[in-house]
Amino acid sequence: MTTWQIVRVVAGAFILLSLALGIPGSPLFVSQWWLAFTAFVGINLLQSGLTKWCLMETLLRKLGIQPGA
């Protein structure tokens, strides 16, 4: 997998997990404050789309993972 694929998989997993933990109807509900984490991930995706820079992608490249095309 390339860096951009990993970033998107992790972001999607974080969003789904934080929704499961933050929505009162979910069997995994913990607290509605988990929805703030959902917003944080969304803001970071928006920022990386506008600036074409993503911290996680930079860190993955330093770990030796190949950048995407």
A tleap script that builds the chain and sets N, CA, C and O, in Angstrom:
source leaprc.protein.ff14SB
mol = sequence {
  NMET THR THR TRP GLN ILE VAL ARG VAL VAL
  ALA GLY ALA PHE ILE LEU LEU SER LEU ALA
  LEU GLY ILE PRO GLY SER PRO LEU PHE VAL
  SER GLN TRP TRP LEU ALA PHE THR ALA PHE
  VAL GLY ILE ASN LEU LEU GLN SER GLY LEU
  THR LYS TRP CYS LEU MET GLU THR LEU LEU
  ARG LYS LEU GLY ILE GLN PRO GLY CALA
}
set mol.1.N position { 0.838 -1.181 0.000 }
set mol.1.CA position { 0.000 0.000 0.000 }
set mol.1.C position { 0.883 1.243 0.000 }
set mol.1.O position { 1.996 1.243 0.526 }
set mol.2.N position { 0.363 2.277 -0.593 }
set mol.2.CA position { 1.100 3.539 -0.633 }
set mol.2.C position { 0.634 4.439 0.509 }
set mol.2.O position { -0.355 4.151 1.184 }
set mol.3.N position { 1.369 5.536 0.709 }
set mol.3.CA position { 1.061 6.432 1.830 }
set mol.3.C position { -0.348 6.992 1.732 }
set mol.3.O position { -1.058 7.047 2.737 }
set mol.4.N position { -0.769 7.410 0.535 }
set mol.4.CA position { -2.104 8.014 0.429 }
set mol.4.C position { -3.198 6.996 0.696 }
set mol.4.O position { -4.254 7.354 1.218 }
set mol.5.N position { -2.970 5.730 0.350 }
set mol.5.CA position { -3.958 4.696 0.640 }
set mol.5.C position { -4.050 4.442 2.148 }
set mol.5.O position { -5.144 4.287 2.692 }
set mol.6.N position { -2.908 4.402 2.809 }
set mol.6.CA position { -2.894 4.177 4.252 }
set mol.6.C position { -3.579 5.324 4.987 }
set mol.6.O position { -4.350 5.095 5.919 }
set mol.7.N position { -3.299 6.556 4.569 }
set mol.7.CA position { -3.929 7.726 5.204 }
set mol.7.C position { -5.442 7.633 5.098 }
set mol.7.O position { -6.146 7.879 6.077 }
set mol.8.N position { -5.943 7.286 3.940 }
set mol.8.CA position { -7.387 7.224 3.755 }
set mol.8.C position { -8.020 6.062 4.510 }
set mol.8.O position { -9.121 6.204 5.042 }
set mol.9.N position { -7.350 4.927 4.566 }
set mol.9.CA position { -7.863 3.782 5.327 }
set mol.9.C position { -7.912 4.121 6.820 }
set mol.9.O position { -8.906 3.837 7.489 }
set mol.10.N position { -6.850 4.722 7.336 }
set mol.10.CA position { -6.808 5.091 8.757 }
set mol.10.C position { -7.861 6.154 9.064 }
set mol.10.O position { -8.556 6.059 10.075 }
set mol.11.N position { -7.985 7.163 8.205 }
set mol.11.CA position { -8.990 8.211 8.425 }
set mol.11.C position { -10.398 7.610 8.422 }
set mol.11.O position { -11.210 7.941 9.286 }
set mol.12.N position { -10.690 6.746 7.478 }
set mol.12.CA position { -11.998 6.104 7.431 }
set mol.12.C position { -12.267 5.255 8.656 }
set mol.12.O position { -13.372 5.275 9.197 }
set mol.13.N position { -11.261 4.507 9.100 }
set mol.13.CA position { -11.416 3.680 10.301 }
set mol.13.C position { -11.640 4.545 11.535 }
set mol.13.O position { -12.480 4.220 12.375 }
set mol.14.N position { -10.889 5.654 11.653 }
set mol.14.CA position { -11.069 6.567 12.787 }
set mol.14.C position { -12.469 7.166 12.793 }
set mol.14.O position { -13.095 7.270 13.848 }
set mol.15.N position { -12.960 7.556 11.635 }
set mol.15.CA position { -14.304 8.147 11.558 }
set mol.15.C position { -15.361 7.126 11.974 }
set mol.15.O position { -16.238 7.434 12.781 }
set mol.16.N position { -15.283 5.924 11.430 }
set mol.16.CA position { -16.272 4.901 11.778 }
set mol.16.C position { -16.205 4.528 13.260 }
set mol.16.O position { -17.238 4.360 13.910 }
set mol.17.N position { -14.997 4.399 13.786 }
set mol.17.CA position { -14.845 4.057 15.201 }
set mol.17.C position { -15.372 5.163 16.102 }
set mol.17.O position { -16.081 4.887 17.070 }
set mol.18.N position { -15.032 6.419 15.797 }
set mol.18.CA position { -15.490 7.513 16.641 }
set mol.18.C position { -17.002 7.707 16.547 }
set mol.18.O position { -17.629 8.108 17.527 }
set mol.19.N position { -17.597 7.431 15.392 }
set mol.19.CA position { -19.052 7.467 15.291 }
set mol.19.C position { -19.682 6.360 16.121 }
set mol.19.O position { -20.682 6.584 16.803 }
set mol.20.N position { -19.101 5.165 16.066 }
set mol.20.CA position { -19.628 4.051 16.867 }
set mol.20.C position { -19.546 4.344 18.360 }
set mol.20.O position { -20.420 3.938 19.126 }
set mol.21.N position { -18.492 5.051 18.772 }
set mol.21.CA position { -18.331 5.373 20.193 }
set mol.21.C position { -19.108 6.612 20.607 }
set mol.21.O position { -19.312 6.830 21.801 }
set mol.22.N position { -19.551 7.438 19.649 }
set mol.22.CA position { -20.157 8.716 19.981 }
set mol.22.C position { -21.644 8.856 19.735 }
set mol.22.O position { -22.261 9.805 20.220 }
set mol.23.N position { -22.236 7.932 18.992 }
set mol.23.CA position { -23.674 8.029 18.711 }
set mol.23.C position { -24.441 7.222 19.755 }
set mol.23.O position { -24.184 6.029 19.921 }
set mol.24.N position { -25.379 7.857 20.460 }
set mol.24.CA position { -26.084 7.186 21.558 }
set mol.24.C position { -26.777 5.876 21.179 }
set mol.24.O position { -26.899 4.998 22.033 }
set mol.25.N position { -27.230 5.706 19.954 }
set mol.25.CA position { -27.906 4.472 19.557 }
set mol.25.C position { -26.966 3.307 19.292 }
set mol.25.O position { -27.423 2.180 19.105 }
set mol.26.N position { -25.676 3.553 19.272 }
set mol.26.CA position { -24.691 2.511 18.965 }
set mol.26.C position { -24.491 1.572 20.146 }
set mol.26.O position { -24.505 2.012 21.296 }
set mol.27.N position { -24.305 0.284 19.876 }
set mol.27.CA position { -24.020 -0.650 20.986 }
set mol.27.C position { -22.651 -0.409 21.619 }
set mol.27.O position { -22.386 -0.903 22.715 }
set mol.28.N position { -21.781 0.338 20.950 }
set mol.28.CA position { -20.453 0.646 21.487 }
set mol.28.C position { -20.385 2.026 22.125 }
set mol.28.O position { -19.303 2.487 22.487 }
set mol.29.N position { -21.537 2.698 22.267 }
set mol.29.CA position { -21.570 4.074 22.771 }
set mol.29.C position { -20.820 4.229 24.082 }
set mol.29.O position { -20.991 3.440 25.011 }
set mol.30.N position { -19.983 5.266 24.143 }
set mol.30.CA position { -19.243 5.623 25.353 }
set mol.30.C position { -19.616 7.033 25.785 }
set mol.30.O position { -20.055 7.254 26.914 }
set mol.31.N position { -19.437 7.992 24.869 }
set mol.31.CA position { -19.712 9.398 25.168 }
set mol.31.C position { -19.888 10.156 23.866 }
set mol.31.O position { -19.269 9.821 22.857 }
set mol.32.N position { -20.738 11.183 23.889 }
set mol.32.CA position { -20.919 11.989 22.697 }
set mol.32.C position { -19.670 12.808 22.372 }
set mol.32.O position { -19.547 13.330 21.264 }
set mol.33.N position { -18.756 12.924 23.311 }
set mol.33.CA position { -17.519 13.656 23.059 }
set mol.33.C position { -16.657 12.981 21.992 }
set mol.33.O position { -15.761 13.621 21.442 }
set mol.34.N position { -16.901 11.716 21.689 }
set mol.34.CA position { -16.180 11.044 20.609 }
set mol.34.C position { -16.480 11.675 19.261 }
set mol.34.O position { -15.692 11.540 18.325 }
set mol.35.N position { -17.614 12.364 19.151 }
set mol.35.CA position { -17.940 13.037 17.895 }
set mol.35.C position { -16.983 14.190 17.622 }
set mol.35.O position { -16.812 14.587 16.469 }
set mol.36.N position { -16.357 14.732 18.660 }
set mol.36.CA position { -15.335 15.763 18.455 }
set mol.36.C position { -14.138 15.173 17.713 }
set mol.36.O position { -13.503 15.864 16.917 }
set mol.37.N position { -13.829 13.915 17.963 }
set mol.37.CA position { -12.740 13.253 17.239 }
set mol.37.C position { -13.104 13.092 15.768 }
set mol.37.O position { -12.248 13.235 14.895 }
set mol.38.N position { -14.371 12.794 15.492 }
set mol.38.CA position { -14.842 12.715 14.108 }
set mol.38.C position { -14.613 14.052 13.404 }
set mol.38.O position { -14.130 14.094 12.273 }
set mol.39.N position { -14.963 15.137 14.083 }
set mol.39.CA position { -14.762 16.482 13.516 }
set mol.39.C position { -13.281 16.766 13.308 }
set mol.39.O position { -12.910 17.362 12.297 }
set mol.40.N position { -12.432 16.355 14.237 }
set mol.40.CA position { -10.987 16.554 14.116 }
set mol.40.C position { -10.443 15.864 12.864 }
set mol.40.O position { -9.655 16.454 12.125 }
set mol.41.N position { -10.856 14.631 12.625 }
set mol.41.CA position { -10.404 13.895 11.444 }
set mol.41.C position { -10.894 14.590 10.173 }
set mol.41.O position { -10.147 14.722 9.204 }
set mol.42.N position { -12.159 15.036 10.183 }
set mol.42.CA position { -12.702 15.741 9.025 }
set mol.42.C position { -11.966 17.031 8.734 }
set mol.42.O position { -11.690 17.343 7.575 }
set mol.43.N position { -11.644 17.790 9.781 }
set mol.43.CA position { -10.890 19.037 9.612 }
set mol.43.C position { -9.506 18.754 9.033 }
set mol.43.O position { -9.032 19.486 8.165 }
set mol.44.N position { -8.868 17.703 9.507 }
set mol.44.CA position { -7.544 17.360 8.973 }
set mol.44.C position { -7.617 16.932 7.511 }
set mol.44.O position { -6.729 17.262 6.724 }
set mol.45.N position { -8.662 16.203 7.142 }
set mol.45.CA position { -8.827 15.829 5.733 }
set mol.45.C position { -9.063 17.060 4.864 }
set mol.45.O position { -8.517 17.165 3.766 }
set mol.46.N position { -9.870 17.978 5.352 }
set mol.46.CA position { -10.113 19.225 4.626 }
set mol.46.C position { -8.823 20.031 4.476 }
set mol.46.O position { -8.515 20.519 3.388 }
set mol.47.N position { -8.080 20.166 5.558 }
set mol.47.CA position { -6.810 20.902 5.529 }
set mol.47.C position { -5.833 20.277 4.544 }
set mol.47.O position { -5.192 20.990 3.772 }
set mol.48.N position { -5.712 18.948 4.562 }
set mol.48.CA position { -4.752 18.311 3.656 }
set mol.48.C position { -5.191 18.436 2.200 }
set mol.48.O position { -4.352 18.511 1.303 }
set mol.49.N position { -6.498 18.460 1.964 }
set mol.49.CA position { -6.987 18.647 0.603 }
set mol.49.C position { -6.718 20.046 0.071 }
set mol.49.O position { -6.445 20.221 -1.116 }
set mol.50.N position { -6.794 21.038 0.944 }
set mol.50.CA position { -6.585 22.421 0.524 }
set mol.50.C position { -5.108 22.792 0.426 }
set mol.50.O position { -4.716 23.549 -0.462 }
set mol.51.N position { -4.287 22.262 1.336 }
set mol.51.CA position { -2.876 22.647 1.365 }
set mol.51.C position { -1.965 21.643 0.660 }
set mol.51.O position { -0.790 21.928 0.429 }
set mol.52.N position { -2.497 20.480 0.320 }
set mol.52.CA position { -1.722 19.387 -0.293 }
set mol.52.C position { -0.576 18.920 0.604 }
set mol.52.O position { 0.464 18.479 0.115 }
set mol.53.N position { -0.774 19.021 1.928 }
set mol.53.CA position { 0.204 18.538 2.900 }
set mol.53.C position { -0.514 17.788 4.005 }
set mol.53.O position { -1.523 18.262 4.528 }
set mol.54.N position { 0.002 16.618 4.365 }
set mol.54.CA position { -0.598 15.792 5.402 }
set mol.54.C position { 0.516 15.286 6.310 }
set mol.54.O position { 1.463 14.652 5.845 }
set mol.55.N position { 0.404 15.567 7.602 }
set mol.55.CA position { 1.426 15.152 8.559 }
set mol.55.C position { 1.586 13.641 8.588 }
set mol.55.O position { 2.708 13.135 8.618 }
set mol.56.N position { 0.471 12.915 8.579 }
set mol.56.CA position { 0.562 11.456 8.632 }
set mol.56.C position { 1.285 10.904 7.410 }
set mol.56.O position { 2.066 9.959 7.524 }
set mol.57.N position { 1.031 11.482 6.250 }
set mol.57.CA position { 1.712 11.024 5.036 }
set mol.57.C position { 3.218 11.304 5.125 }
set mol.57.O position { 4.028 10.487 4.688 }
set mol.58.N position { 3.587 12.446 5.683 }
set mol.58.CA position { 5.001 12.774 5.881 }
set mol.58.C position { 5.661 11.761 6.804 }
set mol.58.O position { 6.771 11.302 6.532 }
set mol.59.N position { 4.985 11.409 7.897 }
set mol.59.CA position { 5.533 10.433 8.845 }
set mol.59.C position { 5.652 9.049 8.204 }
set mol.59.O position { 6.635 8.343 8.429 }
set mol.60.N position { 4.663 8.664 7.415 }
set mol.60.CA position { 4.720 7.362 6.747 }
set mol.60.C position { 5.883 7.297 5.764 }
set mol.60.O position { 6.535 6.259 5.645 }
set mol.61.N position { 6.150 8.394 5.059 }
set mol.61.CA position { 7.297 8.430 4.133 }
set mol.61.C position { 8.607 8.273 4.880 }
set mol.61.O position { 9.522 7.600 4.406 }
set mol.62.N position { 8.700 8.902 6.066 }
set mol.62.CA position { 9.926 8.770 6.871 }
set mol.62.C position { 10.117 7.344 7.369 }
set mol.62.O position { 11.240 6.916 7.636 }
set mol.63.N position { 9.008 6.607 7.491 }
set mol.63.CA position { 9.081 5.197 7.886 }
set mol.63.C position { 9.432 4.282 6.722 }
set mol.63.O position { 9.593 3.074 6.894 }
set mol.64.N position { 9.549 4.880 5.519 }
set mol.64.CA position { 9.978 4.105 4.360 }
set mol.64.C position { 8.855 3.595 3.476 }
set mol.64.O position { 9.108 2.821 2.552 }
set mol.65.N position { 7.627 4.007 3.732 }
set mol.65.CA position { 6.516 3.568 2.898 }
set mol.65.C position { 6.499 4.412 1.619 }
set mol.65.O position { 6.698 5.627 1.654 }
set mol.66.N position { 6.261 3.745 0.505 }
set mol.66.CA position { 6.308 4.410 -0.796 }
set mol.66.C position { 5.169 5.416 -0.959 }
set mol.66.O position { 4.023 5.108 -0.631 }
set mol.67.N position { 5.475 6.618 -1.463 }
set mol.67.CA position { 4.408 7.584 -1.725 }
set mol.67.C position { 3.524 7.122 -2.884 }
set mol.67.O position { 3.956 6.356 -3.745 }
set mol.68.N position { 2.299 7.595 -2.888 }
set mol.68.CA position { 1.361 7.236 -3.952 }
set mol.68.C position { 1.596 8.035 -5.211 }
set mol.68.O position { 2.306 9.041 -5.208 }
set mol.69.N position { 0.988 7.572 -6.286 }
set mol.69.CA position { 1.137 8.265 -7.572 }
set mol.69.C position { 0.159 9.386 -7.711 }
set mol.69.O position { 0.148 10.072 -8.733 }
savepdb mol mol.pdb
quit
